[in-house]
């Protein structure tokens, strides 16, 4: 991904399990979502479904699992 996710309806209150993707923005300022992307609770990211790792991610993307998190933390970049 080349930029932060910014999907859903802005709410400055608690996100709820209501089939609507809801986000908050840094400092409760909706313009910050444009710059920094939306802020989501883990449950909201997962769309309240703990059996899938697709959640609100775009097609062909997914929420990292413990295993993918471990493998990506082992990556190193070598510059020549």
LINCORDA-V271552 format. One record per pair of residues at least 4 apart in sequence whose ideal C-beta (glycine too) atoms are under 6 Angstrom apart, sorted by the first residue. I is the first residue (numbers start at 1). J is the second residue. D is the distance in Angstrom with one decimal. If there is no record, write none. Layout:
[[I;J;D] [I;J;D]]
//
This chain:
[[4;36;6.0] [4;37;2.5] [5;37;5.2] [6;33;5.1] [6;37;4.8] [6;38;5.1] [7;21;5.7] [8;21;3.5] [8;22;5.4] [8;23;4.3] [8;38;5.9] [9;20;5.8] [9;22;5.3] [10;30;4.8] [11;22;4.8] [12;28;4.7] [15;22;4.3] [15;41;5.3] [15;44;4.6] [17;48;4.4] [21;56;5.3] [23;38;3.2] [23;40;5.6] [24;39;4.7] [25;29;5.7] [25;30;5.2] [25;32;4.5] [25;33;4.1] [26;32;4.1] [26;36;5.3] [27;32;5.9] [32;36;5.3] [33;38;5.0] [40;44;4.5] [40;45;4.7] [43;48;5.4] [45;55;4.8] [45;56;5.8] [45;63;5.9] [46;55;4.5] [47;55;5.2] [53;62;4.6] [53;63;4.7] [53;65;5.8] [54;62;5.7] [55;63;4.9] [57;61;4.0] [57;62;5.5] [64;68;4.7] [64;69;4.8]]
//
